[in-house]
Amino acid sequence: MNVSYSSAEDKAALLARLRRIEGQIRGIQRMVEQDTYCIDVLTQISAATRGLQAVAVGLLEGHLGHCVVEAAREGDPSAKIKEATEAISRLVRS
């Protein structure tokens, strides 16, 4: 399946954000290895989780703005809308 982003800049920004989150996760691993106070570790986990949620919302926004709009132009957005609804449902549960 091909994935389409609004622009190369959007894709670059998404990848940069994911790299920052990856760094956060490595930092959390180090914190655990070094027996860092658990509340501090939990704080960092919360920050990483918020970062991933922001990435998810951005991807969903791109899906709605590109894939759903394109499907509507072609006359049948129902499958793309169902996909988006299921993705939103997963995000809300998490």
Phi and psi in radians as a Rosetta constraint file:
Dihedral C 1 N 2 CA 2 C 2 CIRCULARHARMONIC -1.448 0.35
Dihedral N 2 CA 2 C 2 N 3 CIRCULARHARMONIC 2.486 0.35
Dihedral C 2 N 3 CA 3 C 3 CIRCULARHARMONIC -1.942 0.35
Dihedral N 3 CA 3 C 3 N 4 CIRCULARHARMONIC 2.384 0.35
Dihedral C 3 N 4 CA 4 C 4 CIRCULARHARMONIC -2.088 0.35
Dihedral N 4 CA 4 C 4 N 5 CIRCULARHARMONIC 2.304 0.35
Dihedral C 4 N 5 CA 5 C 5 CIRCULARHARMONIC -1.902 0.35
Dihedral N 5 CA 5 C 5 N 6 CIRCULARHARMONIC 2.729 0.35
Dihedral C 5 N 6 CA 6 C 6 CIRCULARHARMONIC -0.993 0.35
Dihedral N 6 CA 6 C 6 N 7 CIRCULARHARMONIC -0.662 0.35
Dihedral C 6 N 7 CA 7 C 7 CIRCULARHARMONIC -2.782 0.35
Dihedral N 7 CA 7 C 7 N 8 CIRCULARHARMONIC 2.936 0.35
Dihedral C 7 N 8 CA 8 C 8 CIRCULARHARMONIC -1.109 0.35
Dihedral N 8 CA 8 C 8 N 9 CIRCULARHARMONIC -0.582 0.35
Dihedral C 8 N 9 CA 9 C 9 CIRCULARHARMONIC -1.145 0.35
Dihedral N 9 CA 9 C 9 N 10 CIRCULARHARMONIC -0.690 0.35
Dihedral C 9 N 10 CA 10 C 10 CIRCULARHARMONIC -1.096 0.35
Dihedral N 10 CA 10 C 10 N 11 CIRCULARHARMONIC -0.748 0.35
Dihedral C 10 N 11 CA 11 C 11 CIRCULARHARMONIC -1.139 0.35
Dihedral N 11 CA 11 C 11 N 12 CIRCULARHARMONIC -0.752 0.35
Dihedral C 11 N 12 CA 12 C 12 CIRCULARHARMONIC -1.088 0.35
Dihedral N 12 CA 12 C 12 N 13 CIRCULARHARMONIC -0.722 0.35
Dihedral C 12 N 13 CA 13 C 13 CIRCULARHARMONIC -1.134 0.35
Dihedral N 13 CA 13 C 13 N 14 CIRCULARHARMONIC -0.708 0.35
Dihedral C 13 N 14 CA 14 C 14 CIRCULARHARMONIC -1.088 0.35
Dihedral N 14 CA 14 C 14 N 15 CIRCULARHARMONIC -0.814 0.35
Dihedral C 14 N 15 CA 15 C 15 CIRCULARHARMONIC -1.124 0.35
Dihedral N 15 CA 15 C 15 N 16 CIRCULARHARMONIC -0.670 0.35
Dihedral C 15 N 16 CA 16 C 16 CIRCULARHARMONIC -1.105 0.35
Dihedral N 16 CA 16 C 16 N 17 CIRCULARHARMONIC -0.736 0.35
Dihedral C 16 N 17 CA 17 C 17 CIRCULARHARMONIC -1.132 0.35
Dihedral N 17 CA 17 C 17 N 18 CIRCULARHARMONIC -0.727 0.35
Dihedral C 17 N 18 CA 18 C 18 CIRCULARHARMONIC -1.125 0.35
Dihedral N 18 CA 18 C 18 N 19 CIRCULARHARMONIC -0.624 0.35
Dihedral C 18 N 19 CA 19 C 19 CIRCULARHARMONIC -1.154 0.35
Dihedral N 19 CA 19 C 19 N 20 CIRCULARHARMONIC -0.684 0.35
Dihedral C 19 N 20 CA 20 C 20 CIRCULARHARMONIC -1.094 0.35
Dihedral N 20 CA 20 C 20 N 21 CIRCULARHARMONIC -0.741 0.35
Dihedral C 20 N 21 CA 21 C 21 CIRCULARHARMONIC -1.117 0.35
Dihedral N 21 CA 21 C 21 N 22 CIRCULARHARMONIC -0.723 0.35
Dihedral C 21 N 22 CA 22 C 22 CIRCULARHARMONIC -1.014 0.35
Dihedral N 22 CA 22 C 22 N 23 CIRCULARHARMONIC -0.732 0.35
Dihedral C 22 N 23 CA 23 C 23 CIRCULARHARMONIC -1.102 0.35
Dihedral N 23 CA 23 C 23 N 24 CIRCULARHARMONIC -0.693 0.35
Dihedral C 23 N 24 CA 24 C 24 CIRCULARHARMONIC -1.054 0.35
Dihedral N 24 CA 24 C 24 N 25 CIRCULARHARMONIC -0.747 0.35
Dihedral C 24 N 25 CA 25 C 25 CIRCULARHARMONIC -1.122 0.35
Dihedral N 25 CA 25 C 25 N 26 CIRCULARHARMONIC -0.741 0.35
Dihedral C 25 N 26 CA 26 C 26 CIRCULARHARMONIC -1.083 0.35
Dihedral N 26 CA 26 C 26 N 27 CIRCULARHARMONIC -0.671 0.35
Dihedral C 26 N 27 CA 27 C 27 CIRCULARHARMONIC -1.100 0.35
Dihedral N 27 CA 27 C 27 N 28 CIRCULARHARMONIC -0.682 0.35
Dihedral C 27 N 28 CA 28 C 28 CIRCULARHARMONIC -1.120 0.35
Dihedral N 28 CA 28 C 28 N 29 CIRCULARHARMONIC -0.729 0.35
Dihedral C 28 N 29 CA 29 C 29 CIRCULARHARMONIC -1.023 0.35
Dihedral N 29 CA 29 C 29 N 30 CIRCULARHARMONIC -0.781 0.35
Dihedral C 29 N 30 CA 30 C 30 CIRCULARHARMONIC -1.101 0.35
Dihedral N 30 CA 30 C 30 N 31 CIRCULARHARMONIC -0.688 0.35
Dihedral C 30 N 31 CA 31 C 31 CIRCULARHARMONIC -1.048 0.35
Dihedral N 31 CA 31 C 31 N 32 CIRCULARHARMONIC -0.760 0.35
Dihedral C 31 N 32 CA 32 C 32 CIRCULARHARMONIC -1.144 0.35
Dihedral N 32 CA 32 C 32 N 33 CIRCULARHARMONIC -0.781 0.35
Dihedral C 32 N 33 CA 33 C 33 CIRCULARHARMONIC -1.028 0.35
Dihedral N 33 CA 33 C 33 N 34 CIRCULARHARMONIC -0.593 0.35
Dihedral C 33 N 34 CA 34 C 34 CIRCULARHARMONIC -1.620 0.35
Dihedral N 34 CA 34 C 34 N 35 CIRCULARHARMONIC 0.185 0.35
Dihedral C 34 N 35 CA 35 C 35 CIRCULARHARMONIC 0.976 0.35
Dihedral N 35 CA 35 C 35 N 36 CIRCULARHARMONIC 0.740 0.35
Dihedral C 35 N 36 CA 36 C 36 CIRCULARHARMONIC -1.146 0.35
Dihedral N 36 CA 36 C 36 N 37 CIRCULARHARMONIC 2.579 0.35
Dihedral C 36 N 37 CA 37 C 37 CIRCULARHARMONIC -0.866 0.35
Dihedral N 37 CA 37 C 37 N 38 CIRCULARHARMONIC 2.280 0.35
Dihedral C 37 N 38 CA 38 C 38 CIRCULARHARMONIC -1.026 0.35
Dihedral N 38 CA 38 C 38 N 39 CIRCULARHARMONIC -0.622 0.35
Dihedral C 38 N 39 CA 39 C 39 CIRCULARHARMONIC -1.137 0.35
Dihedral N 39 CA 39 C 39 N 40 CIRCULARHARMONIC -0.643 0.35
Dihedral C 39 N 40 CA 40 C 40 CIRCULARHARMONIC -1.150 0.35
Dihedral N 40 CA 40 C 40 N 41 CIRCULARHARMONIC -0.682 0.35
Dihedral C 40 N 41 CA 41 C 41 CIRCULARHARMONIC -1.131 0.35
Dihedral N 41 CA 41 C 41 N 42 CIRCULARHARMONIC -0.780 0.35
Dihedral C 41 N 42 CA 42 C 42 CIRCULARHARMONIC -1.064 0.35
Dihedral N 42 CA 42 C 42 N 43 CIRCULARHARMONIC -0.654 0.35
Dihedral C 42 N 43 CA 43 C 43 CIRCULARHARMONIC -1.078 0.35
Dihedral N 43 CA 43 C 43 N 44 CIRCULARHARMONIC -0.747 0.35
Dihedral C 43 N 44 CA 44 C 44 CIRCULARHARMONIC -1.209 0.35
Dihedral N 44 CA 44 C 44 N 45 CIRCULARHARMONIC -0.626 0.35
Dihedral C 44 N 45 CA 45 C 45 CIRCULARHARMONIC -1.095 0.35
Dihedral N 45 CA 45 C 45 N 46 CIRCULARHARMONIC -0.732 0.35
Dihedral C 45 N 46 CA 46 C 46 CIRCULARHARMONIC -1.078 0.35
Dihedral N 46 CA 46 C 46 N 47 CIRCULARHARMONIC -0.730 0.35
Dihedral C 46 N 47 CA 47 C 47 CIRCULARHARMONIC -1.117 0.35
Dihedral N 47 CA 47 C 47 N 48 CIRCULARHARMONIC -0.751 0.35
Dihedral C 47 N 48 CA 48 C 48 CIRCULARHARMONIC -1.132 0.35
Dihedral N 48 CA 48 C 48 N 49 CIRCULARHARMONIC -0.691 0.35
Dihedral C 48 N 49 CA 49 C 49 CIRCULARHARMONIC -1.090 0.35
Dihedral N 49 CA 49 C 49 N 50 CIRCULARHARMONIC -0.778 0.35
Dihedral C 49 N 50 CA 50 C 50 CIRCULARHARMONIC -1.083 0.35
Dihedral N 50 CA 50 C 50 N 51 CIRCULARHARMONIC -0.663 0.35
Dihedral C 50 N 51 CA 51 C 51 CIRCULARHARMONIC -1.085 0.35
Dihedral N 51 CA 51 C 51 N 52 CIRCULARHARMONIC -0.791 0.35
Dihedral C 51 N 52 CA 52 C 52 CIRCULARHARMONIC -1.128 0.35
Dihedral N 52 CA 52 C 52 N 53 CIRCULARHARMONIC -0.657 0.35
Dihedral C 52 N 53 CA 53 C 53 CIRCULARHARMONIC -1.113 0.35
Dihedral N 53 CA 53 C 53 N 54 CIRCULARHARMONIC -0.673 0.35
Dihedral C 53 N 54 CA 54 C 54 CIRCULARHARMONIC -1.139 0.35
Dihedral N 54 CA 54 C 54 N 55 CIRCULARHARMONIC -0.682 0.35
Dihedral C 54 N 55 CA 55 C 55 CIRCULARHARMONIC -1.090 0.35
Dihedral N 55 CA 55 C 55 N 56 CIRCULARHARMONIC -0.788 0.35
Dihedral C 55 N 56 CA 56 C 56 CIRCULARHARMONIC -1.067 0.35
Dihedral N 56 CA 56 C 56 N 57 CIRCULARHARMONIC -0.763 0.35
Dihedral C 56 N 57 CA 57 C 57 CIRCULARHARMONIC -1.123 0.35
Dihedral N 57 CA 57 C 57 N 58 CIRCULARHARMONIC -0.698 0.35
Dihedral C 57 N 58 CA 58 C 58 CIRCULARHARMONIC -1.104 0.35
Dihedral N 58 CA 58 C 58 N 59 CIRCULARHARMONIC -0.743 0.35
Dihedral C 58 N 59 CA 59 C 59 CIRCULARHARMONIC -1.112 0.35
Dihedral N 59 CA 59 C 59 N 60 CIRCULARHARMONIC -0.718 0.35
Dihedral C 59 N 60 CA 60 C 60 CIRCULARHARMONIC -1.115 0.35
Dihedral N 60 CA 60 C 60 N 61 CIRCULARHARMONIC -0.728 0.35
Dihedral C 60 N 61 CA 61 C 61 CIRCULARHARMONIC -1.052 0.35
Dihedral N 61 CA 61 C 61 N 62 CIRCULARHARMONIC -0.748 0.35
Dihedral C 61 N 62 CA 62 C 62 CIRCULARHARMONIC -1.112 0.35
Dihedral N 62 CA 62 C 62 N 63 CIRCULARHARMONIC -0.696 0.35
Dihedral C 62 N 63 CA 63 C 63 CIRCULARHARMONIC -1.079 0.35
Dihedral N 63 CA 63 C 63 N 64 CIRCULARHARMONIC -0.803 0.35
Dihedral C 63 N 64 CA 64 C 64 CIRCULARHARMONIC -1.145 0.35
Dihedral N 64 CA 64 C 64 N 65 CIRCULARHARMONIC -0.756 0.35
Dihedral C 64 N 65 CA 65 C 65 CIRCULARHARMONIC -1.269 0.35
Dihedral N 65 CA 65 C 65 N 66 CIRCULARHARMONIC -0.447 0.35
Dihedral C 65 N 66 CA 66 C 66 CIRCULARHARMONIC -1.941 0.35
Dihedral N 66 CA 66 C 66 N 67 CIRCULARHARMONIC -1.103 0.35
Dihedral C 66 N 67 CA 67 C 67 CIRCULARHARMONIC -1.155 0.35
Dihedral N 67 CA 67 C 67 N 68 CIRCULARHARMONIC -0.811 0.35
Dihedral C 67 N 68 CA 68 C 68 CIRCULARHARMONIC -1.200 0.35
Dihedral N 68 CA 68 C 68 N 69 CIRCULARHARMONIC -0.732 0.35
Dihedral C 68 N 69 CA 69 C 69 CIRCULARHARMONIC -1.090 0.35
Dihedral N 69 CA 69 C 69 N 70 CIRCULARHARMONIC -0.766 0.35
Dihedral C 69 N 70 CA 70 C 70 CIRCULARHARMONIC -1.085 0.35
Dihedral N 70 CA 70 C 70 N 71 CIRCULARHARMONIC -0.735 0.35
Dihedral C 70 N 71 CA 71 C 71 CIRCULARHARMONIC -1.117 0.35
Dihedral N 71 CA 71 C 71 N 72 CIRCULARHARMONIC -0.645 0.35
Dihedral C 71 N 72 CA 72 C 72 CIRCULARHARMONIC -1.142 0.35
Dihedral N 72 CA 72 C 72 N 73 CIRCULARHARMONIC -0.687 0.35
Dihedral C 72 N 73 CA 73 C 73 CIRCULARHARMONIC -1.089 0.35
Dihedral N 73 CA 73 C 73 N 74 CIRCULARHARMONIC -0.599 0.35
Dihedral C 73 N 74 CA 74 C 74 CIRCULARHARMONIC -1.410 0.35
Dihedral N 74 CA 74 C 74 N 75 CIRCULARHARMONIC -0.161 0.35
Dihedral C 74 N 75 CA 75 C 75 CIRCULARHARMONIC 1.810 0.35
Dihedral N 75 CA 75 C 75 N 76 CIRCULARHARMONIC -0.118 0.35
Dihedral C 75 N 76 CA 76 C 76 CIRCULARHARMONIC -2.493 0.35
Dihedral N 76 CA 76 C 76 N 77 CIRCULARHARMONIC 1.408 0.35
Dihedral C 76 N 77 CA 77 C 77 CIRCULARHARMONIC -1.464 0.35
Dihedral N 77 CA 77 C 77 N 78 CIRCULARHARMONIC -0.007 0.35
Dihedral C 77 N 78 CA 78 C 78 CIRCULARHARMONIC -1.037 0.35
Dihedral N 78 CA 78 C 78 N 79 CIRCULARHARMONIC -0.721 0.35
Dihedral C 78 N 79 CA 79 C 79 CIRCULARHARMONIC -1.150 0.35
Dihedral N 79 CA 79 C 79 N 80 CIRCULARHARMONIC -0.729 0.35
Dihedral C 79 N 80 CA 80 C 80 CIRCULARHARMONIC -1.209 0.35
Dihedral N 80 CA 80 C 80 N 81 CIRCULARHARMONIC -0.632 0.35
Dihedral C 80 N 81 CA 81 C 81 CIRCULARHARMONIC -1.149 0.35
Dihedral N 81 CA 81 C 81 N 82 CIRCULARHARMONIC -0.724 0.35
Dihedral C 81 N 82 CA 82 C 82 CIRCULARHARMONIC -1.072 0.35
Dihedral N 82 CA 82 C 82 N 83 CIRCULARHARMONIC -0.764 0.35
Dihedral C 82 N 83 CA 83 C 83 CIRCULARHARMONIC -0.991 0.35
Dihedral N 83 CA 83 C 83 N 84 CIRCULARHARMONIC -0.833 0.35
Dihedral C 83 N 84 CA 84 C 84 CIRCULARHARMONIC -1.110 0.35
Dihedral N 84 CA 84 C 84 N 85 CIRCULARHARMONIC -0.722 0.35
Dihedral C 84 N 85 CA 85 C 85 CIRCULARHARMONIC -1.084 0.35
Dihedral N 85 CA 85 C 85 N 86 CIRCULARHARMONIC -0.744 0.35
Dihedral C 85 N 86 CA 86 C 86 CIRCULARHARMONIC -1.142 0.35
Dihedral N 86 CA 86 C 86 N 87 CIRCULARHARMONIC -0.668 0.35
Dihedral C 86 N 87 CA 87 C 87 CIRCULARHARMONIC -1.141 0.35
Dihedral N 87 CA 87 C 87 N 88 CIRCULARHARMONIC -0.745 0.35
Dihedral C 87 N 88 CA 88 C 88 CIRCULARHARMONIC -1.083 0.35
Dihedral N 88 CA 88 C 88 N 89 CIRCULARHARMONIC -0.729 0.35
Dihedral C 88 N 89 CA 89 C 89 CIRCULARHARMONIC -1.039 0.35
Dihedral N 89 CA 89 C 89 N 90 CIRCULARHARMONIC -0.769 0.35
Dihedral C 89 N 90 CA 90 C 90 CIRCULARHARMONIC -1.105 0.35
Dihedral N 90 CA 90 C 90 N 91 CIRCULARHARMONIC -0.711 0.35
Dihedral C 90 N 91 CA 91 C 91 CIRCULARHARMONIC -1.134 0.35
Dihedral N 91 CA 91 C 91 N 92 CIRCULARHARMONIC -0.694 0.35
Dihedral C 91 N 92 CA 92 C 92 CIRCULARHARMONIC -1.169 0.35
Dihedral N 92 CA 92 C 92 N 93 CIRCULARHARMONIC -0.629 0.35
Dihedral C 92 N 93 CA 93 C 93 CIRCULARHARMONIC -1.249 0.35
Dihedral N 93 CA 93 C 93 N 94 CIRCULARHARMONIC -0.480 0.35
